[in-house]
């Protein structure tokens, strides 16, 4: 009987999705509404994402337009973006807010690549932890007699193939984002 890797593959997919989401929140000098996904605004006593209290649209290559549905949220949104420490400039006007993405310097780009590498390493650690759980489970099943020794080693080989594939996916996400940041 072969080991079932379905749950393990789903867990690795979640790690991929987490890295993609984190990378989408790192700005590369181009206006992207996804950078504001993690910014929470206080509204009527609770914290909500900006997209729940305003519409966010791309105004130009380096500018986002935020139009709050309730004009009283303008100051709160502005404070939240500044507090989010995203390196963005915010200007309010009669229509709402304008978020300006500054030109990236070489120093800033290098710092962003360092952050990208840190996030990549965090995800690699998550993959290793998931691998260790599965390998422990495989060894336990073999000791309990649910897997033969041959099945154990076949499962180990399959596990390594899945891990290599997951690491390659994470690496390609990193390389793609690094290219985006450096250009």
Secondary structure, DSSP 8 states (H G I E B T S, - for coil): -----HHHHHHHHHHHHHHHHHHHTS--SS--GGGGTT-EEEETTEEEEGGGTEEEEEEETTEEEEEESSGGGHHHHHHHHHHTT-SEEEEEETTEEEEEE----HHHHHHHHHHHHHHHHHHHHHHHHHHHHHHHHHHHHHHTTSS-HHHHHHHHHHHHHHHHHHHHHHHHHHHHHHHHHH-
